[in-house]
Amino acid sequence: MSKYLSIVLAGCLAFVSIVGSAATSATYSMKIDITKPKGSAADAVSKQKNLPATTPLSPCTTGKVDALAFKLTYNAGKSAEDTVSPLQNVYLFFYNPNALGAVADDATNALSTPFSPPCKDSNGITVPCDPRVWALARPYPDFPGVVALTPLADVGDIVPGTHSYLSAGENLGGTITETLLRSYLIFDGLHTGIWELVGIVADPTPVDFKDSATWSAWDVGSFMLGAPWTDTAGTCN
C-alpha cells in the first residue's frame, strides 16, 4: 500500500442508527462515532486542554501510534422482499478535502499502482499523485471478509456497483453492528489535515455521490491528523 495511506486496516467500523432520510421509510439509518484507542497517540493527548476537544485528534507524534477507532451501526433495509424498506447498498469511504484529487491518468494503472506517475489534476496538469477518496469495498463476493481500499480522484469516480462496502444481495437486513478486521485504524504515514469517514445507505441505481438527496441515510465522522491542513512535514510520523 502507498506511503500516502499506510493505514493498517485494523478498523473498528460499526454503524449506529441516526439519519433515516428515505422518503418511503424511517428504517434506513447510519451513524459514525470516533473514539481514541487506549495507548494511542490520540489517547495520550486527549486530556490536554490546549488541544482540540470536539474533533478527534491524532497528533502525529513519533512516540506512539497514530490511531483512531470507528464505531458504526447501520440499517440498510429489512429484506429483499420488503416493499416499504427493501435492502440497499452500503458505501464507506475516507475523504480528504485537502488532497489534490489526482491518481494515475491510466484507469487500469490507477487501480493497481495509483501512485505511479504521471498523475494529473482536473486541468490535466501533472501533479503529485494524491487521491481525495479511498473507497472501502469488498471486491470478492465469495470472501466477504476481504476489504480493499481503492484510491479514487474524487467522489465522482465512485462506481456504485463496484465500490460498495456491503451490497444489498449480501445483506441479511435489519440493524447491523460490525467491526472491520480489528479495533482501530493506524494512520501513520497519512497526510495531515482534516479527514472524514463517510457512510452512505443508497439504492445503487439512482445514487449520485455528489447529491445527498439520492441517499437513504448517511453520516460523516470527521477527524484531524496533526493539523487542520497539510503542514510542512506533510504526513504523520
FENTABEL-V793370 format. One record per run of one state. SS is the DSSP state (2 for helix, 1 for strand, 0 for the rest). FROM is the first residue (numbers start at 1). TO is the last residue. Records with the same first field share a line. If there is no record, write none. Layout:
SS=FROM-TO + FROM-TO
This chain:
0=1-2 + 6-7 + 9-28 + 36-40 + 45-55 + 59-66 + 76-78 + 80-85 + 87-88 + 96-101 + 103-103 + 105-106 + 113-118 + 121-125 + 128-129 + 131-132 + 138-147 + 153-154 + 158-165 + 167-167 + 171-174 + 178-184 + 187-190 + 192-192 + 203-211 + 215-216 + 226-234 + 236-237
2=3-5 + 41-44 + 107-112 + 155-157 + 168-170 + 212-214
1=8-8 + 29-35 + 56-58 + 67-75 + 79-79 + 86-86 + 89-95 + 102-102 + 104-104 + 119-120 + 126-127 + 130-130 + 133-137 + 148-152 + 166-166 + 175-177 + 185-186 + 191-191 + 193-202 + 217-225 + 235-235
